[in-house]
Amino acid sequence: MTDIDRNIDGVAKTVAEVLEKKKYSIDYYQREYKWEAKQIAELVSDLTAKFLALYEPDHARKDVAKYAGYYLGSIIISQKGSQPFVVDGQQRLTSLTLFLTYLRRLQEGRGEIVNIDELIYSEKFGEKSFNLDVPDRNDCMEALFESGQYEPPADATESVHTLVARYSELDGLFPEELKSDALPYFIDWLKDRVQLVQITAYSDVDAYAIFETMNDRGLKLTPADMLKGFLLANMEEGEPRTSANDLWRKRLRGLDEREEDASSDFLKTWLRSQYATKIRERKRGARPEDWDRIGTEFHRWLRGARHQVGLNSREDFYQFVARDLEFYGHQYARVLDTSTGTFQSDGPLRFVRFNADQGFTLQNQLLLAPLRVDDNAATIDTKLELVGRYADIMLAWRIWNYRSTAYSTMQYAMFNIMRDIRGVDVERLATTLRDSLLRNDETFDSNNELAVHQQNRGQLHKLLARITDHITVGSGQASSYIELTNGANVKYEVEHIWADHADQHADEFAHEADFARHRNRIGGLLLLPKQFNASYNDDPYESKLPHYFKENLLAASLHPLSYEKNPGFLTFIKQTDLQFKPYAEFKAADLVERGNLYRDIAKQIWNPDELLRVAETAGERR
């Protein structure tokens, strides 16, 4: 190996300089694209909040060149001959490419367009290829680039499913105020003022040595590191500072072992939940407030807000870590474990799991908000259950009424709730959350025509899983929620009761479009194993019916034999007064009737009065 081969370059580059007319490969052994909803939400929130703090409507586009830049982290490249390979940073580069693809489509039809095509793909000899060159993702990226939609095939990789999911969330995450006149300004700023540090080695050995060194030895000075330095510097030297440092490292390392960037997410969530008093107003030219600044620069925010937080003495600084960080960090770890770990169908934190499965990352700051460091274990669990139930009901209502549950759509309302429940006791928490729900005009009764479409299929999958599981558990059987949401070996899909053959229903529908709309309604849907769908998808209802009887209770309830020698199910029907009935045939009116049954089940599952019952039960235990 020559001396040239051992060179290592480190250069700060803009997004445009990193991506434009470049082509990066990823080694086959690199992991899949795994960014979750909260990570793409944080990326978009951080970038847009920083831009909005700089932008003024009367600025000219050339003024963007004077805007402050933004550092987006580092990437490590192994340069193999003429081909660069991404060693560290593919998650960030992939997410940036998705975001740029979304922004490109958002500009369609506008008079003023910023050309960002060459940041996404390059063309050579008439052949177009994406700048982040991963063959098994190309069909997906091509479809998203051209139409903004893609239906992953059955054998699609995990990365493809994740790409589609994260892309579908971008429109809800991107602020409405940036979708009009400010859009070209934002794109200019993103491509030419946002920077990454690109570290390039000329051998895999050196590239991976750099990667391991930066991660294992902590050479990346993160906002969390800077916050720790500020806090420790203001403590007594000796034992207090040493023990606080050890505690900080142990707690944050434990979080990062659970999930990528979990320690940073925790610090933002904790500080927002306990100390943010204002959020940027939803109007052009508004400035970032506490909530926004904690999201983008929590280390700087705390320096300026130390007295507001109560950091007035060296002992205050010590207790902030030894007591407060340890307490909230432990509860945050429980939330993470509940969100992805073993599911307890009757545990108080099960609603945290339900909300996490719907991608509702804003729940974490709501969950921490009412907690106090002197709460006992029972009180903590009750508060977490109440907040989880509140978010669960609110999400179900919004999904039922086709309302967005995206981060940017929900953050303002959730901030207000967070502030209202900060530090309150159990009784007040239950009352405040229930009253908030009852002020909502959109419930299960406000939409009689809920139907599945491409954008809400995943959400309805979760709602149908909850409805099916409610019947299952209520009938005395073990919970099937994890299985139904594809956490087990069998893959379940949303299945239409009617086959997609309008001619089979020509006696009720004169037009195929009317048939299709009716077929997609909630009452005509079930959750069934993928294998079932492949075997019986095209069969008429009468042929499917005997097979439904062998499946979960929601499907089996269509068959008359479910109402014979089935004491658990029959007792459940009697206790709930739900209007179950079998169907020898399944006509248009039957589908509507079945939809009304689903709605009645949903009203029992997602009932705001349950909040008061939980609080009363907790009071009796005390």
C-alpha positions in Angstrom: 0.0 0.0 0.0 1.4 3.4 -1.0 1.6 6.5 1.1 -1.2 8.0 -1.1 -3.4 5.0 -0.3 -3.0 5.9 3.5 -4.1 9.5 3.1 -7.2 10.6 5.0 -9.1 13.7 4.0 -11.7 15.6 6.0 -13.6 18.4 4.3 -16.8 20.3 5.2 -19.1 20.1 2.2 -22.5 21.4 1.4 -25.3 18.9 0.6 -25.0 19.9 -3.1 -21.2 19.3 -3.0 -21.7 15.9 -1.4 -24.5 14.7 -3.8 -24.5 16.6 -7.0 -23.3 14.4 -10.0 -21.9 11.9 -7.5 -22.5 8.2 -7.2 -22.0 6.3 -4.0 -22.2 2.6 -3.4 -23.0 0.6 -0.3 -21.2 -2.7 0.4 -23.5 -5.7 0.4 -22.8 -6.3 4.1 -24.1 -2.9 5.1 -27.3 -2.9 7.1 -30.7 -2.1 5.7 -32.2 1.4 5.7 -33.7 1.5 9.2 -34.7 5.1 10.0 -37.9 5.2 12.0 -40.7 7.8 11.8 -39.2 9.8 14.7 -35.8 10.1 13.1 -37.1 11.4 9.8 -39.4 13.7 11.8 -36.5 15.1 13.8 -34.5 15.7 10.6 -37.2 17.6 8.9 -38.1 19.5 12.1 -34.5 20.5 12.8 -33.9 21.7 9.2 -37.1 23.6 8.8 -36.9 25.2 12.3 -33.4 26.4 11.7 -34.4 27.8 8.3 -37.5 29.6 9.6 -35.4 31.3 12.3 -33.5 32.9 9.4 -36.1 33.5 6.7 -38.0 36.8 6.3 -40.7 37.2 3.6 -39.1 40.4 2.3 -35.8 38.7 1.6 -34.5 38.2 -1.9 -33.3 34.7 -2.8 -29.7 36.0 -3.0 -30.0 36.8 0.7 -30.0 33.1 1.4 -26.3 33.0 0.7 -25.8 35.1 3.9 -28.0 32.8 6.1 -26.2 30.9 8.8 -25.3 27.3 7.9 -26.3 24.1 9.6 -24.1 21.2 10.4 -25.7 17.8 9.7 -23.0 15.5 11.0 -20.3 13.5 9.3 -20.1 10.8 6.7 -17.2 8.4 6.2 -16.3 7.3 2.6 -13.9 4.6 1.5 -12.6 5.6 -2.0 -12.0 2.4 -3.9 -10.4 3.5 -7.2 -13.0 5.7 -8.9 -15.9 4.4 -6.8 -16.7 5.9 -3.4 -18.4 3.5 -0.8 -20.3 4.8 2.2 -19.0 3.3 5.4 -20.9 5.6 7.8 -23.7 7.9 7.0 -25.9 5.9 4.6 -29.0 6.4 6.8 -28.5 10.1 6.7 -27.7 10.2 3.0 -30.7 8.0 2.1 -33.0 10.2 4.2 -31.6 13.3 2.5 -32.2 11.7 -0.9 -35.8 10.9 0.1 -36.3 14.4 1.3 -34.9 15.9 -1.9 -37.1 13.6 -4.0 -40.1 14.9 -2.0 -39.1 18.5 -2.5 -38.6 18.0 -6.2 -42.1 16.7 -6.6 -43.5 19.5 -4.4 -42.1 22.0 -6.9 -44.1 20.5 -9.8 -46.3 23.1 -11.5 -44.5 26.0 -10.0 -43.1 28.9 -11.9 -40.0 29.2 -9.8 -38.2 25.9 -9.6 -34.8 25.0 -8.0 -33.3 22.2 -10.1 -32.2 19.5 -7.7 -32.4 16.5 -10.0 -28.7 16.1 -10.1 -28.6 15.8 -6.3 -30.8 12.7 -6.7 -29.6 11.0 -9.9 -27.1 11.4 -12.6 -27.3 10.5 -16.3 -24.6 9.0 -18.5 -25.0 7.8 -22.1 -28.7 8.3 -21.7 -28.9 6.0 -18.7 -30.3 7.4 -15.4 -29.0 6.1 -12.1 -29.4 7.2 -8.6 -26.6 8.9 -6.8 -26.9 6.5 -3.9 -26.6 3.4 -5.9 -28.3 0.4 -4.2 -29.7 -2.0 -6.8 -32.5 -3.5 -4.8 -33.9 -0.1 -4.0 -33.8 1.3 -7.5 -37.3 0.4 -8.6 -38.7 1.9 -5.4 -36.7 5.1 -5.8 -37.6 5.4 -9.5 -41.3 5.2 -8.7 -41.1 7.7 -5.8 -39.1 10.0 -8.1 -41.6 9.8 -10.9 -45.0 9.5 -9.1 -44.4 9.7 -5.4 -46.0 6.3 -4.9 -44.8 2.7 -4.8 -46.4 -0.6 -3.7 -43.6 -2.9 -2.5 -43.8 -6.4 -4.0 -44.1 -9.4 -1.7 -40.3 -10.1 -1.8 -39.2 -6.5 -1.2 -36.4 -5.9 1.2 -36.8 -4.2 4.6 -35.1 -1.1 3.1 -37.8 -0.8 0.4 -40.6 -1.0 2.9 -38.9 1.6 5.1 -38.3 3.9 2.2 -41.9 3.9 1.2 -43.1 4.4 4.8 -40.7 7.3 5.5 -41.5 9.0 2.1 -45.2 8.8 2.8 -44.7 10.8 6.0 -42.8 13.7 4.5 -45.8 15.7 3.3 -47.2 15.7 6.8 -43.9 16.6 8.3 -43.0 19.5 6.0 -44.6 22.8 7.3 -47.4 24.3 5.2 -45.8 27.7 5.4 -42.8 26.5 3.4 -44.9 25.0 0.6 -45.6 28.3 -1.2 -43.4 31.4 -1.6 -40.7 30.2 0.8 -40.1 26.9 -0.9 -37.3 27.9 -3.3 -35.5 29.7 -0.5 -35.6 26.6 1.7 -34.3 24.4 -1.1 -31.5 26.9 -1.8 -30.6 26.9 1.8 -30.7 23.1 2.1 -28.5 22.5 -0.8 -26.0 25.3 -0.4 -25.9 26.2 3.3 -26.4 22.8 5.1 -23.1 21.0 5.5 -21.7 17.6 6.3 -18.1 16.8 7.1 -17.0 14.2 4.6 -14.1 12.0 5.8 -12.5 10.1 3.0 -10.1 7.2 3.4 -8.5 5.3 0.5 -8.7 1.9 2.0 -11.5 0.0 3.8 -9.1 -0.7 6.7 -8.5 3.0 7.3 -12.2 3.9 6.7 -13.5 1.3 9.3 -10.7 2.2 11.7 -12.0 5.8 11.6 -15.5 4.7 12.0 -14.7 2.6 15.1 -12.5 5.3 16.6 -15.2 8.0 16.3 -17.9 5.8 17.7 -16.0 3.7 20.3 -13.8 6.5 21.6 -16.4 9.2 21.4 -14.5 11.7 19.3 -17.7 13.1 17.9 -18.5 16.1 20.1 -22.3 16.0 20.2 -24.8 18.4 21.8 -25.2 15.8 24.5 -21.4 16.0 25.2 -21.5 19.8 25.3 -24.5 19.7 27.7 -22.7 17.3 30.0 -19.6 19.5 30.0 -21.7 22.5 31.0 -23.5 20.7 33.8 -20.4 19.0 35.2 -18.4 22.2 35.1 -20.9 23.8 37.4 -20.7 21.0 40.1 -18.4 20.6 43.0 -15.2 18.9 42.0 -14.4 15.5 43.3 -17.1 12.9 44.2 -20.2 14.8 43.0 -18.8 15.5 39.6 -17.3 12.0 39.3 -20.5 10.2 40.3 -22.7 12.5 38.1 -20.4 11.8 35.1 -20.6 8.0 35.7 -24.3 8.2 36.0 -24.7 10.2 32.9 -22.6 7.8 30.8 -24.3 4.7 32.2 -27.8 6.1 31.6 -27.2 7.5 28.1 -25.2 4.5 26.9 -28.0 2.3 28.0 -30.5 4.3 25.9 -28.2 4.2 22.9 -27.9 0.4 23.2 -31.7 0.2 22.9 -32.0 2.5 19.8 -29.9 4.6 17.6 -29.7 8.3 18.8 -31.9 7.4 21.8 -29.8 9.5 24.2 -30.2 12.6 22.2 -33.9 12.0 21.7 -34.3 11.5 25.4 -32.6 14.8 26.3 -34.8 16.7 23.9 -37.9 14.8 25.1 -37.1 15.3 28.8 -36.3 19.0 28.5 -39.3 19.7 26.4 -41.7 17.8 28.7 -40.6 19.6 31.9 -39.4 23.0 30.8 -40.7 24.2 27.4 -43.2 27.0 28.0 -43.7 28.3 24.4 -43.7 26.9 20.8 -43.2 28.9 17.6 -46.5 30.4 16.5 -47.9 29.0 13.3 -47.5 32.1 11.2 -45.0 33.4 8.8 -42.0 35.1 10.3 -42.6 33.7 13.8 -39.4 33.0 15.9 -38.4 29.7 17.5 -39.4 29.4 21.1 -38.3 27.0 23.9 -39.8 23.9 22.4 -38.2 24.5 19.0 -34.8 25.5 20.3 -34.6 22.4 22.6 -35.2 20.4 19.4 -32.3 21.9 17.5 -29.8 23.1 20.2 -30.8 21.9 23.6 -27.2 22.4 24.9 -27.3 26.1 24.1 -30.9 26.5 25.2 -30.1 25.2 28.7 -27.2 27.5 29.1 -29.5 30.5 28.6 -32.4 29.0 30.6 -30.4 27.7 33.6 -32.3 30.0 36.1 -35.6 29.2 34.5 -34.9 25.5 35.0 -33.8 26.1 38.6 -30.0 25.7 38.2 -28.8 28.3 40.7 -26.2 26.5 42.8 -23.7 23.7 42.4 -26.1 21.4 44.3 -28.8 22.2 41.8 -26.6 21.1 38.9 -25.7 17.9 40.7 -29.3 17.0 41.5 -30.3 17.9 37.9 -28.2 14.9 36.8 -28.2 12.6 39.9 -31.9 12.9 40.5 -33.8 14.3 37.6 -31.9 12.9 34.6 -31.7 9.5 36.3 -35.5 9.5 37.1 -36.7 10.6 33.6 -34.0 8.6 31.9 -35.3 5.4 33.6 -38.9 6.1 32.6 -37.8 6.9 29.1 -36.0 3.6 28.9 -39.2 1.9 30.0 -41.1 3.7 27.2 -38.6 2.5 24.7 -38.7 -1.1 26.0 -42.5 -1.1 25.9 -42.6 0.4 22.4 -40.5 -2.4 20.8 -40.1 -5.1 23.4 -42.2 -7.9 24.8 -45.9 -7.0 24.6 -48.0 -7.3 27.8 -51.6 -7.3 26.7 -52.9 -6.4 30.2 -50.1 -4.1 31.3 -50.6 -0.4 32.0 -48.1 0.5 29.4 -49.7 -1.4 26.5 -51.2 1.8 25.1 -47.6 3.1 24.7 -47.0 0.2 22.4 -50.2 0.8 20.4 -49.2 4.4 19.8 -45.7 3.6 18.9 -46.9 1.1 16.4 -48.9 3.9 14.8 -45.6 5.9 14.5 -46.7 8.5 17.0 -43.4 9.7 18.4 -44.8 12.8 20.0 -46.3 10.6 22.7 -43.0 10.4 24.5 -42.9 14.0 25.7 -46.6 13.7 26.7 -45.7 10.6 28.8 -43.0 12.3 30.7 -44.8 15.6 31.3 -47.0 14.7 34.3 -44.3 12.6 36.1 -42.7 14.0 39.2 -39.5 12.7 40.7 -41.3 11.9 44.0 -44.1 9.8 42.4 -44.2 6.2 43.5 -44.2 3.3 41.1 -48.0 2.9 41.1 -48.6 6.5 40.4 -46.1 6.6 37.6 -47.7 3.6 35.9 -51.2 5.1 36.3 -50.0 8.4 34.8 -48.3 6.6 31.9 -51.5 4.5 31.3 -53.7 7.7 31.3 -51.5 9.5 28.8 -51.2 6.4 26.7 -54.9 5.9 26.6 -55.5 9.6 25.7 -53.1 9.4 22.8 -54.6 6.1 21.7 -58.1 7.5 21.6 -57.0 10.7 19.9 -55.1 8.8 17.2 -58.0 6.4 16.5 -60.5 9.3 16.1 -58.1 11.1 13.7 -57.5 8.0 11.6 -61.2 7.3 11.5 -61.8 10.8 10.1 -58.9 10.9 7.6 -57.0 13.4 9.7 -53.2 13.5 9.6 -51.3 12.2 12.6 -48.0 13.4 11.2 -45.4 15.1 13.5 -45.7 18.6 12.0 -49.5 18.5 12.1 -49.8 17.4 15.7 -46.9 19.1 17.4 -48.6 22.4 18.3 -51.7 20.7 19.8 -49.5 18.1 21.6 -47.3 20.9 23.0 -50.4 22.6 24.6 -51.6 19.3 26.1 -48.0 18.6 27.4 -47.9 22.0 29.1 -51.4 21.5 30.6 -50.5 18.2 32.2 -47.0 19.0 33.4 -46.6 17.7 37.0 -50.3 17.3 37.7 -51.7 14.6 40.0 -53.6 11.5 38.8 -57.1 12.9 39.2 -56.4 16.2 37.5 -54.5 14.4 34.7 -57.5 12.1 34.0 -59.9 15.0 34.0 -57.7 17.3 31.8 -57.2 14.6 29.2 -60.8 13.5 29.1 -62.0 17.1 28.8 -59.6 17.6 25.9 -61.0 14.6 24.1 -64.6 15.7 24.7 -63.9 19.1 23.0 -63.2 17.2 19.8 -65.9 17.3 17.2 -64.6 14.4 15.2 -65.2 11.0 16.8 -66.3 7.6 15.5 -69.8 9.1 14.9 -68.6 11.8 12.6 -67.7 9.6 9.7 -69.8 6.7 8.5 -67.8 6.0 5.3 -64.3 5.1 6.5 -62.5 3.2 3.8 -59.1 1.9 3.1 -56.7 3.6 0.6 -53.0 3.4 -0.2 -52.0 6.1 2.4 -54.0 4.8 5.4 -53.7 1.0 4.8 -51.0 0.7 7.5 -53.1 2.7 10.0 -56.2 0.7 9.3 -54.2 -2.5 9.7 -53.5 -1.5 13.3 -57.1 -0.5 14.0 -58.4 -3.8 12.6 -55.8 -5.6 14.7 -57.1 -3.8 17.8 -60.7 -4.6 16.9 -59.9 -8.3 16.3 -57.9 -8.6 19.4 -60.6 -6.9 21.5 -63.0 -9.7 20.4 -60.4 -12.4 21.0 -59.4 -11.3 24.5 -63.0 -10.6 25.4 -63.9 -14.1 24.4 -61.4 -15.6 26.8 -58.5 -16.3 24.4 -54.9 -15.1 24.5 -54.1 -11.8 22.9 -53.3 -12.0 19.2 -52.3 -8.4 18.7 -48.6 -9.0 18.0 -49.4 -11.8 15.6 -51.9 -9.6 13.8 -49.5 -6.8 13.4 -46.9 -9.1 11.9 -44.7 -9.4 15.0 -44.8 -13.2 14.7 -44.1 -15.7 11.9 -47.4 -15.3 10.0 -47.7 -12.2 7.9 -51.2 -10.6 8.0 -52.7 -8.3 5.4 -55.9 -6.2 5.1 -58.2 -8.4 3.1 -61.4 -7.4 1.3 -64.4 -9.6 1.9 -65.5 -8.9 -1.7 -63.3 -10.1 -4.5 -62.2 -7.3 -6.9 -64.8 -8.3 -9.5 -67.5 -5.7 -10.1 -69.4 -8.1 -12.3 -70.2 -10.2 -9.3 -72.2 -7.3 -7.8 -73.7 -5.8 -11.0 -77.1 -6.1 -9.5 -76.3 -3.5 -6.9 -73.7 -1.2 -8.7 -74.1 0.2 -12.2 -70.6 1.6 -12.2 -67.3 0.0 -11.3 -66.2 3.1 -9.4 -69.2 2.9 -7.1 -68.5 -0.8 -6.5 -64.8 0.0 -5.7 -65.7 2.7 -3.2 -68.2 0.4 -1.4 -65.8 -2.5 -1.4 -63.1 -0.4 0.4 -65.3 0.6 3.3 -64.3 -0.6 6.8 -67.1 -3.1 7.1 -65.8 -5.0 4.1 -62.3 -5.5 5.6 -60.6 -8.2 7.7 -57.1 -9.1 8.8 -56.1 -12.5 7.3 -52.9 -14.3 6.7 -51.2 -13.4 3.5 -51.4 -17.0 2.4 -55.2 -16.9 2.7 -55.3 -13.8 0.5 -53.2 -15.6 -2.1 -55.4 -18.7 -2.1 -58.9 -17.2 -1.9 -58.6 -13.6 -3.0 -60.6 -14.0 -6.2 -63.3 -16.3 -4.8 -66.8 -15.1 -4.2 -68.0 -14.6 -0.7 -69.9 -17.8 -0.5 -66.8 -19.8 -1.3 -64.6 -17.9 1.2 -67.1 -18.2 4.1 -66.1 -21.8 5.2 -62.5 -20.7 5.3 -63.3 -17.6 7.3 -64.6 -19.8 10.1 -61.1 -21.2 10.6 -59.5 -17.8 11.0 -59.7 -15.1 13.8 -63.0 -14.4 15.5 -63.7 -11.2 13.5 -63.5 -13.2 10.3 -65.2 -16.3 11.8 -68.1 -14.2 13.1 -69.4 -14.1 9.5 -70.1 -17.8 9.7 -73.1 -19.3 11.5 -71.1 -22.0 13.3 -69.4 -19.3 15.3 -72.7 -18.9 17.2 -72.9 -22.6 18.2 -70.9 -24.2 21.0 -68.7 -21.2 21.4 -69.4 -20.1 25.0 -66.6 -17.5 25.2 -67.7 -15.6 22.1 -71.4 -15.9 23.0 -70.7 -14.5 26.5 -68.7 -11.6 25.0 -71.6 -10.7 22.7 -74.1 -10.8 25.7 -71.9 -8.7 27.9 -71.1 -6.1 25.3 -74.5 -6.0 23.6 -72.7 -5.8 20.2 -74.8 -6.8 17.2 -72.9 -9.7 15.8 -74.7 -11.9 13.3 -73.7 -14.4 10.6 -74.1 -13.7 6.9 -75.0 -16.4 4.4 -74.5 -13.8 1.7 -72.8 -10.4 1.9 -74.6 -7.7 0.0 -74.1 -3.9 -0.1 -76.4 -3.3 2.9 -74.7 -6.1 4.8 -71.3 -4.4 4.3 -72.7 -1.1 5.7 -74.3 -3.0 8.7 -71.0 -4.7 9.4 -69.3 -1.3 9.3 -71.7 -0.1 12.0 -70.7 -3.1 14.1 -67.0 -2.2 13.7 -67.8 1.4 14.8 -69.6 0.1 17.9 -66.7 -2.1 18.8 -64.3 0.9 18.3 -66.4 3.0 20.6 -66.0 0.4 23.3 -62.2 0.1 22.8 -61.5 3.8 22.6 -63.8 5.3 25.3 -62.8 8.6 27.0 -64.7 7.6 30.1 -62.1 4.9 30.7 -59.7 7.7 31.8 -61.9 8.5 34.8 -62.3 4.8 35.6 -58.5 4.3 35.6 -58.0 7.2 37.9 -60.8 6.1 40.3 -59.4 2.6 40.5 -55.9 4.0 41.2 -57.4 6.1 44.0 -59.1 3.1 45.6 -55.7 1.3 45.6 -54.1 4.2 47.4 
